[in-house]
Amino acid sequence: MISELLLYLSAVSMFVGAVGLFRFKDCYTRIHAATMISVGGVMLALVALAIDTVWTVYSVKAMLIVIFFMLTNPVSSHAIVNCAHRMGICPDNLFKDDLGRNVSRRCI
């Protein structure tokens, strides 16, 4: 029952993230949609698997993968966005730049 609900939420999260990948304009908002797919979609599906197969080797593996995603996903998303910022790709609606670059400068 709970695992089925988590799988439905996972499917909805993946669908919304996939729509966001097509609808968003720049790489900064697209990385948010991609992160939503991996965190909301994949992690909910793995938790549903762990709940469905309690105390088996599959549930332990699923929870280890969830922990790995929780540790690596924010770091990789930040690295991608930082690289895009250093390359000069500006967001569409930039009003304040916390990294110290001049906002009035023309971006690529």
KARA-V964184 format. One record per residue. N is the residue number from 1. RES is the residue in one small letter. PSI is psi in radians with two decimals (NA if undefined). NEAR is the number of other C-alpha atoms within 12 Angstrom. D_LAST is the distance of its C-alpha to the last C-alpha in Angstrom with 1 decimal. Layout:
BEGIN
N:RES:PSI:NEAR:D_LAST + N:RES:PSI:NEAR:D_LAST
END
This chain:
BEGIN
1:m:-0.94:11:50.1 + 2:i:-0.68:16:47.5 + 3:s:-0.61:20:45.8 + 4:e:-0.71:19:45.6 + 5:l:-0.73:18:44.0 + 6:l:-0.64:25:41.4 + 7:l:-0.66:26:40.7 + 8:y:-0.74:20:40.3 + 9:l:-0.63:26:37.9 + 10:s:-0.76:28:36.0 + 11:a:-0.71:25:35.7 + 12:v:-0.74:21:34.5 + 13:s:-0.72:27:31.9 + 14:m:-0.68:27:30.7 + 15:f:-0.78:22:30.7 + 16:v:-0.70:25:28.8 + 17:g:-0.67:28:26.1 + 18:a:-0.68:24:25.9 + 19:v:-0.70:19:25.5 + 20:g:-0.61:24:22.8 + 21:l:-0.59:23:20.8 + 22:f:-0.52:17:21.0 + 23:r:-0.55:15:20.6 + 24:f:2.66:20:17.8 + 25:k:-0.77:18:14.3 + 26:d:3.01:23:11.9 + 27:c:-0.41:29:12.8 + 28:y:-0.70:28:14.2 + 29:t:-0.49:25:16.8 + 30:r:-0.59:26:17.4 + 31:i:-0.49:31:18.4 + 32:h:-0.74:30:20.9 + 33:a:-0.70:29:22.4 + 34:a:-0.64:31:22.7 + 35:t:-0.62:34:24.4 + 36:m:-0.64:32:26.6 + 37:i:-0.84:30:27.8 + 38:s:-0.68:33:28.7 + 39:v:-0.97:33:30.2 + 40:g:-0.71:33:31.8 + 41:g:-1.01:30:32.7 + 42:v:-0.74:35:33.6 + 43:m:-0.67:32:35.2 + 44:l:-0.66:34:37.3 + 45:a:-0.69:33:38.5 + 46:l:-0.64:33:39.5 + 47:v:-0.67:33:41.2 + 48:a:-0.69:30:43.1 + 49:l:-0.72:31:44.2 + 50:a:-0.62:28:45.3 + 51:i:-0.65:24:47.3 + 52:d:-0.60:22:48.8 + 53:t:1.28:18:50.0 + 54:v:2.36:17:51.2 + 55:w:0.72:14:52.3 + 56:t:3.08:14:51.7 + 57:v:-0.49:13:49.6 + 58:y:-0.67:19:47.0 + 59:s:-0.64:21:46.5 + 60:v:-0.76:20:46.2 + 61:k:-0.72:19:43.5 + 62:a:-0.73:27:41.6 + 63:m:-0.56:27:41.7 + 64:l:-0.66:18:40.5 + 65:i:-0.66:25:37.5 + 66:v:-0.78:27:36.8 + 67:i:-0.71:18:37.0 + 68:f:-0.75:20:34.7 + 69:f:-0.71:26:32.1 + 70:m:-0.53:21:32.5 + 71:l:-0.64:14:31.9 + 72:t:-0.46:17:29.0 + 73:n:-0.81:26:26.9 + 74:p:-0.62:21:25.6 + 75:v:-0.77:15:24.9 + 76:s:-0.65:20:23.0 + 77:s:-0.74:27:20.9 + 78:h:-0.69:18:20.1 + 79:a:-0.70:16:19.2 + 80:i:-0.78:23:16.8 + 81:v:-0.67:25:15.0 + 82:n:-0.69:21:15.2 + 83:c:-0.72:16:13.7 + 84:a:-0.67:22:10.7 + 85:h:-0.72:24:10.4 + 86:r:-0.48:16:11.1 + 87:m:-0.21:13:8.5 + 88:g:0.20:18:5.8 + 89:i:2.03:21:5.6 + 90:c:2.58:29:6.9 + 91:p:2.82:24:10.1 + 92:d:-0.79:17:11.1 + 93:n:1.29:14:13.9 + 94:l:2.04:20:13.2 + 95:f:-0.58:13:16.2 + 96:k:2.28:14:17.1 + 97:d:1.93:15:15.4 + 98:d:-0.24:11:18.3 + 99:l:0.04:11:16.9 + 100:g:0.11:11:17.0 + 101:r:2.62:18:13.6 + 102:n:2.18:15:13.5 + 103:v:-0.56:18:12.5 + 104:s:-0.19:13:12.5 + 105:r:2.42:14:9.8 + 106:r:2.29:13:6.8 + 107:c:2.84:18:3.8 + 108:i:NA:13:0.0
END
